[in-house]
């Protein structure tokens, strides 16, 4: 669970690139740390935010172990997390693109 954010990010980026008929291996600026910076965070702050999310994952892992949650439940929690993460990122990217286009004076599309 400590790796839930990077794994979720890879899954989200791969799926969105494939849906747009782009190579999932090409370098692009659609990972979560680029989203942080599009919202005005510095690279150091983006690292801190990612580290805090990793800490959250570690705390969840400790909780799951301590209370001996079943593997089946953990699997479905992971699937739910992937959908929530993807929806959150998609919404966040929709909100940042018009702001970037407005500043540059060009269309977002």
N, C-alpha and C positions, 0 to 999 in steps of 0.2 A: 504493500500500500504506500510505501514511501515514494515509489516511482509512479504513482497514479497520474500525476500531472504530465510528466514527459510522455508516458504511454498514451494518455488521452490526447495529448497534442499531436502526436504522430498519427494516431488513428484519424483524428479530425482533419488534419492537413491532407493526408492521403486520400480520404474519401472525397473531400471537397475538390481536390485537384482532378481526381478521376471523373467526377461529375461534370467538371468544366472541360473535360477531354484534354487535360494537360498532363505532362509527365509527373508522376509523384516523386521522382528523384531530382527534378530540377530545383535549383536554388531560387527561392522566392521569399518575399517578406510577409508571409502569412502565419507565422508561428506566434505563440502567445507573447513572447518577449517583444516582438515588433508591435503588437497591439498595445502593450504597456507604453512603449515609446511614442506611438501615435497619439496616445492620450496625454503625453507631456512628461512622462516619467523619464528619468535619466537611466542609462544602462545599469548603474549601481542600484538604483531603486527597483528596476525591473528584476535584478538578481535577488534583491531582498524579498520582493513579493513572491517570486518563485520559491525561494527558500522557506518562506512562511507557509506556502501551500504544501511543500514537502514535509514540514513539521506537522501540519494538520494530518497528513497521510500517516506519518509515524505514530501520532497519538491515536489515530483510528486503529492502526495495527495493534497497538498495545491494548486498547479497549477490546478488540475482537479476541485477542489471545486470552486476556484476563477473564472474560466472560464466556469463553469457549463457544463462540458463534459457529454455526455449522458452515461447512464449505459451500453448500447449496445456497444458503442465504448470502454469503459473501460474494458468490458468483453473480447473483441477481442485483446486489448492491453495486457491483462493478459495472454491470450493464446499465443500470439506472444512472450511475455517475457519468458514463460515456454520453448518454443522451442529454443529460442536463448540461454537461460541459460543452457539448457541441452546440446546443441551442443558445447557451449563454454567449459563446464566442461568435456565433453567427449574428446574434442581436448586437453585440458590441461592435463588430465590424461594420454593420449597417449604419450605426450611429456615428462612427468616426469618419467614414468616407465622405459624406456630404460636407462635413466640417473642413476636411482637407481640400475639397474642391472649391469651397467658398473662399478659402484663404488664397488659393492660387488663381482664382478667377476662371477656372476651366471646369468642364463637366466631369462628374464622377464616372461617367460611362464612356 
